[in-house]
């Protein structure tokens, strides 16, 4: 619905809820591995649902997709050398940056016709590379920070941002999932459960997202990101 694969919410849920309910807790590396695989399948469903309507910007997908694929593999593979607290710290930094950008007012980007959208290619490539490295570390595809970048810095209209970010993060999830699998960070049974749930929920979210006012969509994403950032930083600092 808001153009993300769900890691912004799923990461803290998998990290905190099992232990709170008395079950065995997942480590940050296990959570990031499960998240990486789930996002891969969640974004497939979202992109398929958005394939019609002219919302997918193919040029943006090529530039940012290639860059984020490289970055996500570097982050996904390199995370094996980091401890749990370092992985959480990277997630906290990404979440707070995304929250700040989501609350900065956007200038009339949704008045731009979809066939007249342009963007700075250098900024797109560099930002996607950096997002890919950070997202690969935490097992995300990076959409929760990629969306604010596309809206605020690249000035892509909201609905095009939501659709295109799903395609870009699908490519990103290939790199991060490959890195996590190669380093043995994926628990397959929990990942399978998350995959089934995401394949059911993702197309439903897209249908709702096409009908909801863009300001409401931006507001929902901003609240989700802010709530998660607060929780992660509370646990890092306390």
VOFI-468734 format. One line per 8 residues: number of its first residue (from 1); for each residue x, y, z of C-alpha. Coordinates in Angstrom, 3 decimals, padded with zeros to 6 digits. Last residue first. Example, Ala and Ser with C-alpha at 12.3 -4.5 7.8 and 13.67 -1.06 7.14 Angstrom:
<nodes>
2) 013.670:-001.060:007.140  012.300:-004.500:007.800;
</nodes>
This chain:
<nodes>
238) 018.722:002.505:027.305  020.405:003.992:024.216  020.049:001.160:021.710  016.649:000.033:023.031  015.173:003.536:022.836  016.803:003.994:019.442  014.972:000.959:018.037  011.619:001.950:019.522;
230) 011.795:005.585:018.354  012.845:004.565:014.833  009.966:002.082:014.595  007.360:004.656:015.574  008.841:007.226:013.174  008.871:004.854:010.194  005.282:003.696:010.690  004.067:007.272:011.249;
222) 005.779:008.556:008.097  004.438:005.684:005.983  000.865:006.306:007.085  001.209:010.051:006.498  002.575:009.599:002.986  -000.340:007.306:002.112  -002.811:009.780:003.635  -001.331:012.585:001.546;
214) -001.619:010.381:-001.559  -005.384:009.880:-001.078  -006.326:006.167:-000.991  -007.654:004.323:-004.040  -004.461:002.956:-005.603  -003.078:002.112:-002.155  -006.049:-000.143:-001.347  -005.417:-002.290:-004.402;
206) -001.677:-002.328:-003.682  -002.261:-003.487:-000.111  -004.339:-006.416:-001.331  -001.566:-007.378:-003.766  000.951:-007.434:-000.853  -001.164:-009.331:001.707  -001.357:-012.795:000.157  002.216:-012.983:-001.121;
198) 003.381:-011.459:002.180  001.702:-014.114:004.346  003.128:-016.991:002.300  006.640:-015.492:002.402  006.502:-014.826:006.159  005.674:-018.487:006.858  008.473:-019.613:004.542  010.981:-017.324:006.305;
190) 010.036:-018.762:009.696  010.724:-022.275:008.306  013.902:-021.325:006.376  016.017:-019.630:009.034  018.355:-017.480:006.898  021.756:-016.177:008.127  023.893:-018.923:006.542  026.511:-016.621:004.949;
182) 025.667:-017.437:001.317  021.954:-017.218:002.076  022.310:-013.748:003.611  024.349:-012.417:000.680  021.932:-013.850:-001.885  018.965:-012.388:000.006  020.644:-008.949:000.142  021.429:-008.917:-003.582;
174) 018.069:-010.208:-004.779  016.300:-007.944:-002.267  017.753:-004.904:-004.025  016.131:-005.917:-007.328  012.763:-006.234:-005.572  013.578:-002.935:-003.866  013.818:-001.212:-007.248  010.520:-002.695:-008.467;
166) 008.727:-001.775:-005.233  010.251:001.711:-005.345  008.771:002.181:-008.825  005.186:001.585:-007.664  005.348:003.764:-004.536  007.385:006.502:-006.215  005.038:006.594:-009.217  002.114:006.996:-006.815;
158) 003.886:009.765:-004.907  005.255:011.848:-007.781  009.101:011.751:-008.066  010.911:014.738:-006.604  014.440:013.210:-006.687  015.287:014.658:-003.261  012.000:014.643:-001.328  009.828:011.952:-002.905;
150) 012.523:009.600:-004.205  014.609:009.984:-001.049  011.546:009.449:001.171  010.707:006.224:-000.740  014.287:004.904:-000.644  014.364:005.117:003.163  011.523:002.656:003.844  012.227:001.010:000.480;
142) 015.596:-000.332:001.595  015.293:-003.985:000.579  015.712:-004.970:004.198  018.008:-007.637:005.568  019.670:-005.336:008.115  023.090:-005.265:006.397  021.594:-005.256:002.897  019.581:-002.155:003.784;
134) 022.711:-000.218:004.709  024.623:-001.231:001.572  021.600:-000.775:-000.690  020.794:002.666:000.722  024.340:003.780:-000.077  024.170:002.429:-003.642  020.657:003.841:-004.202  021.775:007.300:-003.058;
126) 024.738:007.244:-005.435  022.726:006.117:-008.480  019.804:008.517:-007.966  022.094:011.445:-007.180  024.016:010.850:-010.400  020.827:010.394:-012.457  019.160:013.652:-011.366  015.460:013.112:-012.126;
118) 012.785:013.746:-014.760  008.996:013.123:-014.750  007.158:014.375:-017.843  005.253:011.161:-018.684  003.843:010.971:-015.143  002.394:014.496:-015.325  003.796:016.623:-012.442  001.080:017.863:-010.052;
110) 002.037:015.164:-007.547  005.346:016.875:-006.830  003.616:019.951:-005.453  006.411:020.772:-002.994  007.064:018.140:-000.337  007.025:019.119:003.363  009.753:017.509:005.531  008.132:014.866:007.756;
102) 009.144:011.921:005.554  012.760:013.113:005.445  013.128:013.035:009.232  011.550:009.567:009.493  013.817:008.177:006.764  016.931:009.448:008.509  015.665:008.012:011.822  015.007:004.598:010.247;
94) 018.352:004.348:008.459  020.286:005.251:011.627  018.289:002.783:013.736  018.825:-000.040:011.230  022.579:000.583:011.219  022.582:000.554:015.040  020.618:-002.703:015.139  023.223:-004.376:012.894;
86) 026.008:-003.017:015.107  024.306:-004.355:018.245  024.011:-007.812:016.681  027.720:-008.132:015.812  029.154:-007.378:012.367  031.382:-009.597:010.154  028.447:-011.546:008.740  026.942:-008.184:007.712;
78) 029.430:-008.008:004.812  027.442:-010.454:002.688  024.149:-008.571:002.951  025.790:-005.143:002.816  027.895:-005.854:-000.278  024.957:-007.640:-001.913  022.671:-004.711:-001.110  025.109:-002.182:-002.579;
70) 025.496:-003.945:-005.921  021.744:-004.437:-006.286  021.134:-000.837:-005.189  023.201:000.497:-008.083  021.558:-001.627:-010.757  018.067:-000.879:-009.451  018.687:002.861:-009.126  019.639:003.385:-012.751;
62) 017.437:000.700:-014.355  014.368:001.326:-012.150  014.590:005.083:-012.722  014.613:004.526:-016.478  011.659:002.139:-016.251  009.402:004.498:-014.284  006.562:002.197:-013.169  003.316:004.134:-012.604;
54) 002.025:003.852:-016.178  -001.245:002.185:-015.176  -000.376:-001.492:-015.454  002.463:-003.403:-013.764  001.336:-002.203:-010.298  -000.083:-005.598:-009.171  002.952:-007.461:-010.499  005.268:-005.012:-008.732;
46) 003.501:-005.575:-005.405  003.508:-009.370:-005.608  007.200:-009.488:-006.488  007.909:-006.988:-003.700  006.567:-009.356:-001.053  008.612:-012.290:-002.408  012.022:-010.634:-002.103  010.922:-008.869:001.089;
38) 010.343:-012.229:002.775  013.845:-013.515:001.917  015.609:-010.425:003.271  013.423:-010.253:006.370  014.219:-013.834:007.411  017.955:-013.113:007.066  017.725:-009.782:008.935  015.843:-011.459:011.774;
30) 018.436:-014.239:011.985  021.285:-011.687:012.089  019.511:-009.631:014.747  019.117:-012.756:016.864  015.713:-014.416:017.130  014.174:-014.927:020.559  012.903:-018.296:021.725  009.241:-018.031:022.676;
22) 007.811:-016.496:025.852  005.441:-014.032:024.223  007.824:-011.091:024.772  010.662:-013.188:023.308  008.702:-013.759:020.094  007.566:-010.072:019.924  010.929:-008.245:020.112  013.199:-008.973:017.136;
14) 010.554:-010.356:014.814  008.359:-007.287:015.387  011.347:-004.905:015.251  012.337:-006.149:011.752  008.779:-006.628:010.467  007.736:-002.992:010.770  010.383:-001.222:008.666  010.978:-004.517:006.884;
6) 007.540:-004.380:005.228  008.368:-004.501:001.511  007.643:-000.829:001.007  005.459:000.990:-001.502  002.812:002.447:000.818  000.000:000.000:000.000;
</nodes>
